[in-house]
């Protein structure tokens, strides 16, 4: 997919930039490229709320000085450099990483940087068990997994758009095990109570059409049929059962939610 089309389709998503993997030690260019592609893919899998821009995407979007075309930053001014790259592509969050070879293993360090506030949000370190491509893949996936676990626990990898900030200010039913059950009880109980009310209303409507008149021979003449009367009685019985049951369930769910907060 052309970059421009991809950016248009993801215009509503905040951007997360993934820089080139910086190689240290005796790491080949080919290995570094493999690591960079895998890093970008792994980040995309774990950050669906972001438009993740890989190094190749960034190279098409920005024209930086030659030493920044490699999309890495000098150690003496890392934060300023990352802020410049993030600002150039509209990304408040930047992933940077290094890959080193020590003896017969790779070591991988990955960090997520908040360029707006110039701080590292989380970092993770992993080590391969060998030098094979499969070992490298496992090490990178392990590092990214650990990084996102830290971010999930801290709750920091949340798109900082105004819409998201509004949603976070508005209480929302959470889908975890602690609150899913009480919300189900509350909503389900309310639905049952409403259904009971509807049944009662229909029964009342049927009875309203009945105009009994006394007969000279004794007894009463009804204007609705026996089948309609039986239907109204059945609906009324259902209403009598559902209304209190639904109300109790909804009240229980509401109380449960109050205790869970």
C-alpha atoms as an extended CHARMM CRD file, in Angstrom:
* protein
*
       261  EXT
         1         1  UNK       CA              0.0000000000        0.0000000000        0.0000000000  PROA      1               0.0000000000
         2         2  UNK       CA              1.4900000000        3.4130000000       -0.9140000000  PROA      2               0.0000000000
         3         3  UNK       CA              2.5800000000        5.4240000000        2.1050000000  PROA      3               0.0000000000
         4         4  UNK       CA              0.2670000000        8.3830000000        1.3760000000  PROA      4               0.0000000000
         5         5  UNK       CA             -2.8070000000        6.1130000000        1.1110000000  PROA      5               0.0000000000
         6         6  UNK       CA             -1.8420000000        4.3210000000        4.3050000000  PROA      6               0.0000000000
         7         7  UNK       CA             -1.4910000000        7.6230000000        6.1550000000  PROA      7               0.0000000000
         8         8  UNK       CA             -4.8750000000        8.8210000000        4.9120000000  PROA      8               0.0000000000
         9         9  UNK       CA             -6.5590000000        5.6340000000        6.0650000000  PROA      9               0.0000000000
        10        10  UNK       CA             -4.9310000000        5.9250000000        9.4960000000  PROA      10              0.0000000000
        11        11  UNK       CA             -5.3180000000        9.6990000000        9.8560000000  PROA      11              0.0000000000
        12        12  UNK       CA             -7.4720000000        9.3490000000       12.9590000000  PROA      12              0.0000000000
        13        13  UNK       CA             -4.8480000000        7.3390000000       14.8360000000  PROA      13              0.0000000000
        14        14  UNK       CA             -1.9570000000        8.8960000000       16.7830000000  PROA      14              0.0000000000
        15        15  UNK       CA              1.4530000000        8.0300000000       15.4020000000  PROA      15              0.0000000000
        16        16  UNK       CA              4.1290000000        5.8580000000       16.9410000000  PROA      16              0.0000000000
        17        17  UNK       CA              7.5260000000        6.0060000000       15.2480000000  PROA      17              0.0000000000
        18        18  UNK       CA              9.9190000000        3.0410000000       15.2340000000  PROA      18              0.0000000000
        19        19  UNK       CA             13.5130000000        4.0590000000       14.5390000000  PROA      19              0.0000000000
        20        20  UNK       CA             16.2200000000        1.9700000000       12.9270000000  PROA      20              0.0000000000
        21        21  UNK       CA             17.8310000000       -0.5610000000       15.2270000000  PROA      21              0.0000000000
        22        22  UNK       CA             21.2790000000        0.7320000000       16.1860000000  PROA      22              0.0000000000
        23        23  UNK       CA             23.9390000000       -1.9500000000       15.7870000000  PROA      23              0.0000000000
        24        24  UNK       CA             26.8490000000       -2.2820000000       18.1500000000  PROA      24              0.0000000000
        25        25  UNK       CA             29.7530000000       -4.6540000000       18.1380000000  PROA      25              0.0000000000
        26        26  UNK       CA             30.1110000000       -7.1610000000       15.3360000000  PROA      26              0.0000000000
        27        27  UNK       CA             26.4970000000       -7.0430000000       14.0390000000  PROA      27              0.0000000000
        28        28  UNK       CA             26.0940000000       -7.2050000000       10.2700000000  PROA      28              0.0000000000
        29        29  UNK       CA             23.9850000000       -4.7970000000        8.2430000000  PROA      29              0.0000000000
        30        30  UNK       CA             21.7380000000       -7.6590000000        7.1090000000  PROA      30              0.0000000000
        31        31  UNK       CA             21.1190000000       -8.7520000000       10.6920000000  PROA      31              0.0000000000
        32        32  UNK       CA             20.3230000000       -5.1770000000       11.7030000000  PROA      32              0.0000000000
        33        33  UNK       CA             17.8130000000       -4.8990000000        8.8410000000  PROA      33              0.0000000000
        34        34  UNK       CA             16.1150000000       -8.1390000000        9.8520000000  PROA      34              0.0000000000
        35        35  UNK       CA             15.9320000000       -6.9070000000       13.4380000000  PROA      35              0.0000000000
        36        36  UNK       CA             14.4270000000       -3.5730000000       12.3560000000  PROA      36              0.0000000000
        37        37  UNK       CA             11.7290000000       -5.1650000000       10.2130000000  PROA      37              0.0000000000
        38        38  UNK       CA             10.8100000000       -7.5900000000       12.9700000000  PROA      38              0.0000000000
        39        39  UNK       CA             10.7450000000       -4.8180000000       15.5790000000  PROA      39              0.0000000000
        40        40  UNK       CA              8.3210000000       -2.7480000000       13.4910000000  PROA      40              0.0000000000
        41        41  UNK       CA              6.0720000000       -5.7600000000       12.8760000000  PROA      41              0.0000000000
        42        42  UNK       CA              6.0430000000       -6.6950000000       16.5630000000  PROA      42              0.0000000000
        43        43  UNK       CA              5.1920000000       -3.1420000000       17.6420000000  PROA      43              0.0000000000
        44        44  UNK       CA              2.3540000000       -2.9650000000       15.1040000000  PROA      44              0.0000000000
        45        45  UNK       CA              0.8930000000       -6.1830000000       16.4930000000  PROA      45              0.0000000000
        46        46  UNK       CA              0.9050000000       -4.8240000000       20.0420000000  PROA      46              0.0000000000
        47        47  UNK       CA             -0.1570000000       -1.2140000000       19.3790000000  PROA      47              0.0000000000
        48        48  UNK       CA             -3.4090000000       -1.4120000000       17.3490000000  PROA      48              0.0000000000
        49        49  UNK       CA             -4.4610000000        2.0050000000       18.6530000000  PROA      49              0.0000000000
        50        50  UNK       CA             -1.5560000000        3.6750000000       16.8630000000  PROA      50              0.0000000000
        51        51  UNK       CA             -0.4630000000        4.2970000000       13.3090000000  PROA      51              0.0000000000
        52        52  UNK       CA              2.9720000000        2.6880000000       13.5890000000  PROA      52              0.0000000000
        53        53  UNK       CA              5.5790000000        4.1920000000       11.2740000000  PROA      53              0.0000000000
        54        54  UNK       CA              8.6080000000        2.0510000000       10.5370000000  PROA      54              0.0000000000
        55        55  UNK       CA             12.0120000000        3.3690000000        9.5580000000  PROA      55              0.0000000000
        56        56  UNK       CA             11.2580000000        3.1250000000        5.8200000000  PROA      56              0.0000000000
        57        57  UNK       CA              8.0210000000        5.0880000000        6.3090000000  PROA      57              0.0000000000
        58        58  UNK       CA              9.9190000000        7.7620000000        8.2140000000  PROA      58              0.0000000000
        59        59  UNK       CA             12.5480000000        8.0650000000        5.5180000000  PROA      59              0.0000000000
        60        60  UNK       CA              9.7960000000        8.8700000000        3.0220000000  PROA      60              0.0000000000
        61        61  UNK       CA              8.2320000000       11.4900000000        5.2920000000  PROA      61              0.0000000000
        62        62  UNK       CA             11.1340000000       13.5380000000        6.5480000000  PROA      62              0.0000000000
        63        63  UNK       CA             14.3030000000       15.0350000000        5.1350000000  PROA      63              0.0000000000
        64        64  UNK       CA             16.8030000000       15.1400000000        7.9740000000  PROA      64              0.0000000000
        65        65  UNK       CA             20.5180000000       15.7670000000        8.0520000000  PROA      65              0.0000000000
        66        66  UNK       CA             22.6620000000       12.8960000000        6.8130000000  PROA      66              0.0000000000
        67        67  UNK       CA             23.5200000000       11.5620000000       10.2650000000  PROA      67              0.0000000000
        68        68  UNK       CA             19.7970000000       11.4570000000       11.1010000000  PROA      68              0.0000000000
        69        69  UNK       CA             18.7550000000        9.7800000000        7.8810000000  PROA      69              0.0000000000
        70        70  UNK       CA             19.7640000000        6.5590000000        9.5940000000  PROA      70              0.0000000000
        71        71  UNK       CA             17.0490000000        7.4410000000       12.1190000000  PROA      71              0.0000000000
        72        72  UNK       CA             19.2570000000        6.9810000000       15.1250000000  PROA      72              0.0000000000
        73        73  UNK       CA             20.4570000000        9.6300000000       17.5570000000  PROA      73              0.0000000000
        74        74  UNK       CA             23.8070000000       10.6210000000       18.9660000000  PROA      74              0.0000000000
        75        75  UNK       CA             24.2070000000        9.7250000000       22.6240000000  PROA      75              0.0000000000
        76        76  UNK       CA             25.0800000000       13.3150000000       23.5820000000  PROA      76              0.0000000000
        77        77  UNK       CA             21.7020000000       14.7280000000       22.5750000000  PROA      77              0.0000000000
        78        78  UNK       CA             19.3340000000       11.7820000000       22.4230000000  PROA      78              0.0000000000
        79        79  UNK       CA             16.1740000000       13.4240000000       23.7260000000  PROA      79              0.0000000000
        80        80  UNK       CA             16.4920000000       16.5320000000       21.5710000000  PROA      80              0.0000000000
        81        81  UNK       CA             17.1050000000       14.3570000000       18.5240000000  PROA      81              0.0000000000
        82        82  UNK       CA             14.1450000000       12.0830000000       19.2720000000  PROA      82              0.0000000000
        83        83  UNK       CA             11.9030000000       15.0890000000       19.8570000000  PROA      83              0.0000000000
        84        84  UNK       CA             12.9580000000       16.4850000000       16.4760000000  PROA      84              0.0000000000
        85        85  UNK       CA             12.2200000000       13.2280000000       14.6840000000  PROA      85              0.0000000000
        86        86  UNK       CA              8.9020000000       12.7850000000       16.5060000000  PROA      86              0.0000000000
        87        87  UNK       CA              7.8780000000       16.3540000000       15.7760000000  PROA      87              0.0000000000
        88        88  UNK       CA              8.7590000000       15.9960000000       12.1010000000  PROA      88              0.0000000000
        89        89  UNK       CA              6.3550000000       13.0790000000       11.6560000000  PROA      89              0.0000000000
        90        90  UNK       CA              3.7350000000       14.0490000000       14.2580000000  PROA      90              0.0000000000
        91        91  UNK       CA              4.6180000000       11.2320000000       16.6700000000  PROA      91              0.0000000000
        92        92  UNK       CA              4.6240000000       11.8300000000       20.4250000000  PROA      92              0.0000000000
        93        93  UNK       CA              5.9500000000        8.3350000000       21.1030000000  PROA      93              0.0000000000
        94        94  UNK       CA              9.1400000000        6.8980000000       19.5800000000  PROA      94              0.0000000000
        95        95  UNK       CA             10.5840000000        3.3900000000       19.8600000000  PROA      95              0.0000000000
        96        96  UNK       CA             14.3650000000        3.2040000000       19.8110000000  PROA      96              0.0000000000
        97        97  UNK       CA             16.5310000000        0.1120000000       20.1940000000  PROA      97              0.0000000000
        98        98  UNK       CA             20.0640000000       -1.2500000000       20.0940000000  PROA      98              0.0000000000
        99        99  UNK       CA             21.3630000000       -4.6560000000       19.0780000000  PROA      99              0.0000000000
       100       100  UNK       CA             24.7390000000       -5.8530000000       20.2940000000  PROA      100             0.0000000000
       101       101  UNK       CA             26.6860000000       -9.0770000000       19.8570000000  PROA      101             0.0000000000
       102       102  UNK       CA             28.4820000000      -10.4190000000       22.8580000000  PROA      102             0.0000000000
       103       103  UNK       CA             30.3370000000      -13.6850000000       22.4520000000  PROA      103             0.0000000000
       104       104  UNK       CA             27.8670000000      -16.1490000000       20.9340000000  PROA      104             0.0000000000
       105       105  UNK       CA             24.6540000000      -14.2660000000       21.6640000000  PROA      105             0.0000000000
       106       106  UNK       CA             22.7770000000      -11.0700000000       20.8000000000  PROA      106             0.0000000000
       107       107  UNK       CA             21.6160000000       -8.5750000000       23.4060000000  PROA      107             0.0000000000
       108       108  UNK       CA             18.6420000000       -6.3850000000       22.5400000000  PROA      108             0.0000000000
       109       109  UNK       CA             17.5330000000       -3.2030000000       24.2860000000  PROA      109             0.0000000000
       110       110  UNK       CA             14.2660000000       -1.4750000000       23.3510000000  PROA      110             0.0000000000
       111       111  UNK       CA             12.7630000000        1.7150000000       24.8020000000  PROA      111             0.0000000000
       112       112  UNK       CA              9.6160000000        3.7630000000       24.3560000000  PROA      112             0.0000000000
       113       113  UNK       CA             10.2700000000        7.5040000000       24.5760000000  PROA      113             0.0000000000
       114       114  UNK       CA              7.7440000000       10.2770000000       25.1870000000  PROA      114             0.0000000000
       115       115  UNK       CA              9.1770000000       12.9800000000       22.9390000000  PROA      115             0.0000000000
       116       116  UNK       CA              6.8590000000       15.6900000000       24.2350000000  PROA      116             0.0000000000
       117       117  UNK       CA              8.1190000000       15.3810000000       27.8030000000  PROA      117             0.0000000000
       118       118  UNK       CA             11.5950000000       14.0360000000       26.8970000000  PROA      118             0.0000000000
       119       119  UNK       CA             11.4750000000       10.9420000000       29.0610000000  PROA      119             0.0000000000
       120       120  UNK       CA             11.7370000000        7.1820000000       28.6910000000  PROA      120             0.0000000000
       121       121  UNK       CA              8.3760000000        5.5880000000       29.4950000000  PROA      121             0.0000000000
       122       122  UNK       CA              9.6440000000        1.9970000000       29.6430000000  PROA      122             0.0000000000
       123       123  UNK       CA             12.5790000000       -0.1350000000       28.5510000000  PROA      123             0.0000000000
       124       124  UNK       CA             13.2110000000       -3.8640000000       28.1960000000  PROA      124             0.0000000000
       125       125  UNK       CA             16.2830000000       -6.0140000000       27.6930000000  PROA      125             0.0000000000
       126       126  UNK       CA             16.5490000000       -9.5020000000       26.2100000000  PROA      126             0.0000000000
       127       127  UNK       CA             19.3100000000      -11.9060000000       25.2090000000  PROA      127             0.0000000000
       128       128  UNK       CA             19.3410000000      -14.6010000000       22.5470000000  PROA      128             0.0000000000
       129       129  UNK       CA             20.4970000000      -18.1370000000       23.2250000000  PROA      129             0.0000000000
       130       130  UNK       CA             22.5650000000      -18.2010000000       20.0310000000  PROA      130             0.0000000000
       131       131  UNK       CA             23.3470000000      -16.3990000000       16.7800000000  PROA      131             0.0000000000
       132       132  UNK       CA             20.8330000000      -18.1130000000       14.4720000000  PROA      132             0.0000000000
       133       133  UNK       CA             18.0490000000      -16.0350000000       12.8760000000  PROA      133             0.0000000000
       134       134  UNK       CA             15.4830000000      -17.9000000000       14.9810000000  PROA      134             0.0000000000
       135       135  UNK       CA             17.3920000000      -16.9460000000       18.1390000000  PROA      135             0.0000000000
       136       136  UNK       CA             17.4530000000      -13.3020000000       17.0720000000  PROA      136             0.0000000000
       137       137  UNK       CA             13.7180000000      -13.3630000000       16.3410000000  PROA      137             0.0000000000
       138       138  UNK       CA             12.9610000000      -14.8380000000       19.7590000000  PROA      138             0.0000000000
       139       139  UNK       CA             15.0920000000      -12.2270000000       21.4920000000  PROA      139             0.0000000000
       140       140  UNK       CA             13.4020000000       -9.2930000000       19.7340000000  PROA      140             0.0000000000
       141       141  UNK       CA              9.8940000000      -10.6480000000       20.2890000000  PROA      141             0.0000000000
       142       142  UNK       CA             10.7470000000      -11.2590000000       23.9390000000  PROA      142             0.0000000000
       143       143  UNK       CA             12.0370000000       -7.7090000000       24.3550000000  PROA      143             0.0000000000
       144       144  UNK       CA              8.9750000000       -6.1510000000       22.7270000000  PROA      144             0.0000000000
       145       145  UNK       CA              6.6610000000       -8.3750000000       24.7650000000  PROA      145             0.0000000000
       146       146  UNK       CA              8.3350000000       -7.3340000000       28.0200000000  PROA      146             0.0000000000
       147       147  UNK       CA              8.2400000000       -3.6760000000       26.9870000000  PROA      147             0.0000000000
       148       148  UNK       CA              4.5040000000       -3.7380000000       26.3330000000  PROA      148             0.0000000000
       149       149  UNK       CA              3.8320000000       -5.6570000000       29.5340000000  PROA      149             0.0000000000
       150       150  UNK       CA              5.4210000000       -2.7900000000       31.4370000000  PROA      150             0.0000000000
       151       151  UNK       CA              3.3790000000       -0.2720000000       29.4640000000  PROA      151             0.0000000000
       152       152  UNK       CA              0.1640000000       -2.2030000000       30.0440000000  PROA      152             0.0000000000
       153       153  UNK       CA              0.7860000000       -2.3820000000       33.7830000000  PROA      153             0.0000000000
       154       154  UNK       CA              1.5490000000        1.3310000000       33.9270000000  PROA      154             0.0000000000
       155       155  UNK       CA             -1.3280000000        2.2300000000       31.5980000000  PROA      155             0.0000000000
       156       156  UNK       CA              0.8280000000        4.6700000000       29.6710000000  PROA      156             0.0000000000
       157       157  UNK       CA              0.4650000000        3.4000000000       26.0980000000  PROA      157             0.0000000000
       158       158  UNK       CA             -2.8340000000        5.1850000000       25.5290000000  PROA      158             0.0000000000
       159       159  UNK       CA             -3.3290000000        7.4070000000       22.4540000000  PROA      159             0.0000000000
       160       160  UNK       CA             -3.1800000000       10.9810000000       23.7840000000  PROA      160             0.0000000000
       161       161  UNK       CA             -5.8420000000       12.3550000000       21.4280000000  PROA      161             0.0000000000
       162       162  UNK       CA             -8.5360000000       14.6590000000       22.7890000000  PROA      162             0.0000000000
       163       163  UNK       CA            -11.1540000000       11.9960000000       22.1240000000  PROA      163             0.0000000000
       164       164  UNK       CA             -9.2580000000        9.4880000000       24.2180000000  PROA      164             0.0000000000
       165       165  UNK       CA             -8.7550000000       11.9750000000       27.0220000000  PROA      165             0.0000000000
       166       166  UNK       CA            -12.5190000000       12.6130000000       27.0280000000  PROA      166             0.0000000000
       167       167  UNK       CA            -13.2320000000        8.9000000000       27.1510000000  PROA      167             0.0000000000
       168       168  UNK       CA            -10.8470000000        8.4730000000       30.0930000000  PROA      168             0.0000000000
       169       169  UNK       CA            -12.6830000000       11.2160000000       31.9970000000  PROA      169             0.0000000000
       170       170  UNK       CA            -16.0240000000        9.4950000000       31.4050000000  PROA      170             0.0000000000
       171       171  UNK       CA            -16.6060000000        6.3750000000       33.5410000000  PROA      171             0.0000000000
       172       172  UNK       CA            -16.8310000000        3.3600000000       31.2610000000  PROA      172             0.0000000000
       173       173  UNK       CA            -17.7620000000       -0.2310000000       32.0640000000  PROA      173             0.0000000000
       174       174  UNK       CA            -14.5170000000       -2.1720000000       32.1940000000  PROA      174             0.0000000000
       175       175  UNK       CA            -14.2590000000       -5.5000000000       30.4630000000  PROA      175             0.0000000000
       176       176  UNK       CA            -12.1450000000       -7.1810000000       33.1020000000  PROA      176             0.0000000000
       177       177  UNK       CA            -13.4300000000       -9.9680000000       35.3260000000  PROA      177             0.0000000000
       178       178  UNK       CA            -14.0530000000       -7.6650000000       38.3010000000  PROA      178             0.0000000000
       179       179  UNK       CA            -16.6030000000       -5.4000000000       36.5950000000  PROA      179             0.0000000000
       180       180  UNK       CA            -17.9800000000       -7.3420000000       33.6350000000  PROA      180             0.0000000000
       181       181  UNK       CA            -20.2560000000       -9.4210000000       35.8830000000  PROA      181             0.0000000000
       182       182  UNK       CA            -21.8930000000       -6.5080000000       37.7690000000  PROA      182             0.0000000000
       183       183  UNK       CA            -22.4550000000       -4.5890000000       34.5490000000  PROA      183             0.0000000000
       184       184  UNK       CA            -24.0760000000       -7.6810000000       33.0430000000  PROA      184             0.0000000000
       185       185  UNK       CA            -26.2660000000       -8.0500000000       36.1100000000  PROA      185             0.0000000000
       186       186  UNK       CA            -27.2550000000       -4.3730000000       36.0270000000  PROA      186             0.0000000000
       187       187  UNK       CA            -28.0340000000       -4.2030000000       32.3160000000  PROA      187             0.0000000000
       188       188  UNK       CA            -29.6850000000       -7.6290000000       32.2450000000  PROA      188             0.0000000000
       189       189  UNK       CA            -31.8260000000       -6.8610000000       35.2930000000  PROA      189             0.0000000000
       190       190  UNK       CA            -32.9420000000       -3.5650000000       33.8010000000  PROA      190             0.0000000000
       191       191  UNK       CA            -33.8660000000       -5.3230000000       30.5460000000  PROA      191             0.0000000000
       192       192  UNK       CA            -35.8860000000       -7.9590000000       32.4260000000  PROA      192             0.0000000000
       193       193  UNK       CA            -37.7130000000       -5.2620000000       34.4030000000  PROA      193             0.0000000000
       194       194  UNK       CA            -38.5270000000       -3.3620000000       31.2190000000  PROA      194             0.0000000000
       195       195  UNK       CA            -39.8220000000       -6.5560000000       29.6280000000  PROA      195             0.0000000000
       196       196  UNK       CA            -42.0410000000       -7.1240000000       32.6800000000  PROA      196             0.0000000000
       197       197  UNK       CA            -43.3930000000       -3.6160000000       32.3880000000  PROA      197             0.0000000000
       198       198  UNK       CA            -44.1940000000       -4.1430000000       28.7100000000  PROA      198             0.0000000000
       199       199  UNK       CA            -46.0540000000       -7.3710000000       29.4600000000  PROA      199             0.0000000000
       200       200  UNK       CA            -48.0580000000       -5.6390000000       32.1720000000  PROA      200             0.0000000000
       201       201  UNK       CA            -48.9140000000       -2.7940000000       29.8140000000  PROA      201             0.0000000000
       202       202  UNK       CA            -50.1550000000       -5.1800000000       27.1430000000  PROA      202             0.0000000000
       203       203  UNK       CA            -52.2850000000       -7.0210000000       29.7240000000  PROA      203             0.0000000000
       204       204  UNK       CA            -53.8170000000       -3.7500000000       30.8950000000  PROA      204             0.0000000000
       205       205  UNK       CA            -54.5560000000       -2.8250000000       27.3020000000  PROA      205             0.0000000000
       206       206  UNK       CA            -56.4460000000       -6.0640000000       26.7540000000  PROA      206             0.0000000000
       207       207  UNK       CA            -58.4300000000       -5.6830000000       29.9650000000  PROA      207             0.0000000000
       208       208  UNK       CA            -59.2520000000       -2.0730000000       29.0850000000  PROA      208             0.0000000000
       209       209  UNK       CA            -61.1980000000       -3.3670000000       26.1030000000  PROA      209             0.0000000000
       210       210  UNK       CA            -63.4540000000       -5.4380000000       28.3180000000  PROA      210             0.0000000000
       211       211  UNK       CA            -66.7930000000       -3.8490000000       29.3040000000  PROA      211             0.0000000000
       212       212  UNK       CA            -68.6510000000       -6.4440000000       31.3640000000  PROA      212             0.0000000000
       213       213  UNK       CA            -72.4570000000       -6.0480000000       31.6520000000  PROA      213             0.0000000000
       214       214  UNK       CA            -74.7900000000       -7.9280000000       34.0330000000  PROA      214             0.0000000000
       215       215  UNK       CA            -77.1850000000      -10.4130000000       32.4540000000  PROA      215             0.0000000000
       216       216  UNK       CA            -80.8800000000      -10.6530000000       33.4550000000  PROA      216             0.0000000000
       217       217  UNK       CA            -80.4040000000      -14.3650000000       33.9150000000  PROA      217             0.0000000000
       218       218  UNK       CA            -77.4810000000      -13.7740000000       36.2210000000  PROA      218             0.0000000000
       219       219  UNK       CA            -73.7800000000      -13.7090000000       35.4910000000  PROA      219             0.0000000000
       220       220  UNK       CA            -71.7900000000      -11.2170000000       33.4500000000  PROA      220             0.0000000000
       221       221  UNK       CA            -71.3700000000      -10.6740000000       29.7290000000  PROA      221             0.0000000000
       222       222  UNK       CA            -67.7490000000       -9.8360000000       28.7190000000  PROA      222             0.0000000000
       223       223  UNK       CA            -66.8150000000       -8.0180000000       25.5200000000  PROA      223             0.0000000000
       224       224  UNK       CA            -63.4550000000       -9.8050000000       25.1080000000  PROA      224             0.0000000000
       225       225  UNK       CA            -63.0960000000      -13.4440000000       24.2170000000  PROA      225             0.0000000000
       226       226  UNK       CA            -62.0150000000      -16.0870000000       26.6970000000  PROA      226             0.0000000000
       227       227  UNK       CA            -58.7590000000      -16.5900000000       24.7980000000  PROA      227             0.0000000000
       228       228  UNK       CA            -57.9670000000      -12.8640000000       25.0690000000  PROA      228             0.0000000000
       229       229  UNK       CA            -58.7710000000      -12.9600000000       28.7700000000  PROA      229             0.0000000000
       230       230  UNK       CA            -56.4700000000      -15.9350000000       29.2530000000  PROA      230             0.0000000000
       231       231  UNK       CA            -53.7330000000      -14.1340000000       27.3170000000  PROA      231             0.0000000000
       232       232  UNK       CA            -54.0950000000      -11.0430000000       29.4850000000  PROA      232             0.0000000000
       233       233  UNK       CA            -53.9420000000      -13.1500000000       32.6380000000  PROA      233             0.0000000000
       234       234  UNK       CA            -50.7810000000      -14.8780000000       31.4030000000  PROA      234             0.0000000000
       235       235  UNK       CA            -49.1250000000      -11.5800000000       30.5080000000  PROA      235             0.0000000000
       236       236  UNK       CA            -50.0150000000      -10.1320000000       33.8860000000  PROA      236             0.0000000000
       237       237  UNK       CA            -48.5280000000      -13.1580000000       35.6310000000  PROA      237             0.0000000000
       238       238  UNK       CA            -45.3180000000      -12.7900000000       33.6330000000  PROA      238             0.0000000000
       239       239  UNK       CA            -45.1850000000       -9.1100000000       34.4880000000  PROA      239             0.0000000000
       240       240  UNK       CA            -45.6390000000       -9.8000000000       38.1890000000  PROA      240             0.0000000000
       241       241  UNK       CA            -42.6940000000      -12.2270000000       38.0690000000  PROA      241             0.0000000000
       242       242  UNK       CA            -40.3120000000      -10.2720000000       35.8290000000  PROA      242             0.0000000000
       243       243  UNK       CA            -40.6970000000       -6.8100000000       37.3400000000  PROA      243             0.0000000000
       244       244  UNK       CA            -39.3920000000       -7.5830000000       40.8440000000  PROA      244             0.0000000000
       245       245  UNK       CA            -36.7960000000      -10.0750000000       39.6070000000  PROA      245             0.0000000000
       246       246  UNK       CA            -35.3710000000       -7.5530000000       37.1180000000  PROA      246             0.0000000000
       247       247  UNK       CA            -35.4580000000       -4.7380000000       39.6400000000  PROA      247             0.0000000000
       248       248  UNK       CA            -33.6310000000       -6.8330000000       42.2420000000  PROA      248             0.0000000000
       249       249  UNK       CA            -30.9980000000       -7.9200000000       39.7060000000  PROA      249             0.0000000000
       250       250  UNK       CA            -30.4070000000       -4.3420000000       38.5390000000  PROA      250             0.0000000000
       251       251  UNK       CA            -30.1540000000       -3.1260000000       42.1330000000  PROA      251             0.0000000000
       252       252  UNK       CA            -27.6900000000       -5.9040000000       42.9210000000  PROA      252             0.0000000000
       253       253  UNK       CA            -25.5270000000       -5.0210000000       39.9170000000  PROA      253             0.0000000000
       254       254  UNK       CA            -25.5650000000       -1.3360000000       40.8710000000  PROA      254             0.0000000000
       255       255  UNK       CA            -24.5430000000       -2.1660000000       44.4500000000  PROA      255             0.0000000000
       256       256  UNK       CA            -21.7960000000       -4.4780000000       43.2180000000  PROA      256             0.0000000000
       257       257  UNK       CA            -20.3960000000       -1.7440000000       40.9800000000  PROA      257             0.0000000000
       258       258  UNK       CA            -20.4060000000        0.6780000000       43.8770000000  PROA      258             0.0000000000
       259       259  UNK       CA            -18.4210000000       -1.7430000000       46.0190000000  PROA      259             0.0000000000
       260       260  UNK       CA            -15.9650000000       -2.4490000000       43.1710000000  PROA      260             0.0000000000
       261       261  UNK       CA            -14.9950000000        1.1930000000       42.6790000000  PROA      261             0.0000000000
